[in-house]
Amino acid sequence: METKPGVRTTEFWLHNLVTLANLLNVLGAWNFAPNKYSVYAQAAVTGLYALARGLAKAGVPFAAQPPTGAAPQPPATSPQP
């Protein structure tokens, strides 16, 4: 399974939504929380987004498909003592 581009993920849009809410809060257009807490929320969502994208990309190499016409290779096994 190939990793989706970041723009097509829920994490990306959640991050953008929290960023917009934080910006509106800090500028005073929409006071839903003290600035300290909105900055904490922004930091938490940004960190979680980075973690989620890192985990999504960790197990899937960019070019994971074998060349066309190549025979499948058996999984590598380590010798057991």
C-alpha positions as CSV (number, residue, x, y, z in Angstrom):
1,M,0.0,0.0,0.0
2,E,1.4,3.3,-1.0
3,T,1.4,6.4,1.3
4,K,-1.2,9.0,0.4
5,P,0.0,12.6,-0.2
6,G,-0.2,14.8,2.9
7,V,-3.0,17.0,1.3
8,R,-5.3,14.0,1.1
9,T,-5.1,13.0,4.8
10,T,-7.4,13.9,7.7
11,E,-4.4,14.9,9.8
12,F,-3.5,17.6,7.3
13,W,-6.9,19.2,7.3
14,L,-7.2,18.9,11.1
15,H,-3.9,20.7,11.4
16,N,-5.1,23.4,9.1
17,L,-8.3,23.8,11.0
18,V,-6.6,24.2,14.4
19,T,-4.1,26.6,12.8
20,L,-6.9,28.8,11.5
21,A,-8.7,28.7,14.9
22,N,-5.5,29.5,16.7
23,L,-4.8,32.4,14.3
24,L,-8.3,33.8,14.8
25,N,-8.0,33.4,18.6
26,V,-4.6,35.1,18.8
27,L,-5.7,38.0,16.6
28,G,-8.8,38.6,18.8
29,A,-11.4,37.9,16.1
30,W,-12.6,34.8,18.0
31,N,-11.8,34.4,21.7
32,F,-12.6,30.8,22.5
33,A,-9.6,30.2,24.8
34,P,-6.8,32.1,26.5
35,N,-3.8,32.5,24.1
36,K,-1.7,30.2,26.2
37,Y,-4.1,27.2,25.7
38,S,-4.6,27.8,22.0
39,V,-0.8,27.8,21.5
40,Y,-0.6,24.5,23.4
41,A,-3.3,23.1,21.2
42,Q,-1.4,24.2,18.1
43,A,1.8,22.7,19.4
44,A,0.1,19.4,20.2
45,V,-1.7,19.1,16.9
46,T,1.4,20.0,14.9
47,G,3.5,17.4,16.8
48,L,0.9,14.7,16.3
49,Y,0.6,15.6,12.6
50,A,4.4,15.2,12.2
51,L,4.4,11.9,14.1
52,A,1.5,10.6,12.1
53,R,3.1,11.5,8.8
54,G,6.4,10.0,10.0
55,L,4.8,6.7,10.9
56,A,2.9,6.6,7.7
57,K,6.0,7.0,5.6
58,A,8.3,4.9,7.8
59,G,7.2,1.5,6.5
60,V,6.6,2.3,2.9
61,P,9.5,3.1,0.6
62,F,8.7,5.6,-2.2
63,A,9.4,3.1,-5.0
64,A,8.4,-0.2,-3.3
65,Q,7.2,-2.0,-6.5
66,P,9.6,-4.5,-8.1
67,P,10.5,-3.9,-11.8
68,T,8.0,-5.2,-14.3
69,G,8.5,-8.8,-15.2
70,A,10.8,-9.6,-12.2
71,A,10.3,-12.8,-10.4
72,P,9.1,-12.4,-6.8
73,Q,11.9,-13.0,-4.2
74,P,11.3,-15.3,-1.2
75,P,11.5,-13.5,2.2
76,A,15.0,-13.5,3.7
77,T,15.4,-15.8,6.7
78,S,18.1,-15.6,9.3
79,P,19.8,-18.8,10.4
80,Q,18.7,-20.0,13.8
81,P,21.3,-21.3,16.3
